[in-house]
Amino acid sequence: MSATDSSAKSNSNTLLVLAKISSILDAFSLSRPVLTLSDIREATGMPNSTVQRLVTNLTSQGFLDREEDAYRIGMRMAFWAAPATRGMEVLDVLSPALKALRDTTGETTCFFKAEQHYRVCVAIAETRHALRREMHLGKLLPLHAGSAGRVLLAWDEDLMDAVLRDPLESITESTITSSEDLEAAVKTTRRNGFAITVGEREDGASGLSAPVFDSAAGLVGALTISGPTLRMPLETCEAWVEPLLATAEHMTRLIGGRFPGEV
């Protein structure tokens, strides 16, 4: 074998090992932060001997931390990850994921934050469809109508109390105007981890939203998919819950966040 062939084979083997390591690290998530060797083997499809060897090496190098008979992403990874987002605005970090979700669903995706008694669109990836809901950066919307408002209220009790002190304005026939109904809807949102609404703020429009959290498990904002109900009937919204939650979790991970209740 020539030196060139030997070098090419070595590079190929290195890339293969890196791919296997990436596969192991990708098996961990905020919803499954601790995994056993069996869990990792099932998630990656790799042989037990390969998983055991790589996990042992990853643990010795600080990529993974051992927790009795299971493993979690090593704290050393947090140290390495910090420079990746240093100097970048949170929205700059989240923007690629926002666009990816838009491309997956074909509909407009937005990121909302709470401002006073309103929600404001702070980031947007617009649909390429000609027929679309009107939305722009900086647009202020009521908190009691729509899926994003539901999410923002579900993880902010003080904001919820403030909104309930004022009358709930009727915007469409589907808008919630009863304090009791809004409280019930917000509790359901918190229990489910997402919200779906149809026609609450605008007739013939649908939306679904999920929360994104920071490192202190505080709510950063609401990730939203929105569009005309003609293209987004309830069954379509329900089918998009999984990619919505996956993207919200990915965004939370990107900014070093964690979900409430997680250590």
QUIHU-V140752 format. One line per field, one symbol per residue. ss: DSSP state (a for helix, b for strand, c for the rest). burial: b if it has 16 or more other C-alpha atoms within 10 Angstrom, else e. A space follows every 10 residues. Layout:
# QUIHU-V140752
ss = ???
burial = ???
This chain:
# QUIHU-V140752
ss = ccaaaaaaaa aaaaaaaaaa aaaaaacccc ccccbbaaaa aaaacccaaa aaaaaaaaaa cccbbbbccb bbbcaaaaaa aaaaacccca aaaaaaaaaa aaaaaccbbb bbbbbccbbb bbbbbccccc cccccccccb bbccccaaaa aaaaccaaaa aaaacccccc ccccccccaa aaaaaaaaaa aaccbbbbcc ccccbbbbbb bbbcccccbb bbbbbbbbcc cccaaaaaac aaaaaaaaaa aaaacccccc ccc
burial = eeeeeeeeee eeeeeeeeeb bebbbebbbe eeebbeeebb beebeeeeee bbebbeebbe eebbbbeeee bbbbeeeeee eeeeeeeeee eeebbebbbe bbbebbbbbb bbbbeebbbb bbbbbbbeee ebbeeeeeeb bbbbbbbbbb bbbbbeeebb eebeeeebee beeebbbebe ebbebbbebb eebbbbbbbb bbebbbbbbb bbbbeebbbb bbbbbbbbbe bbbbeebeeb beebbebbbb bbbbbbbbbe eee
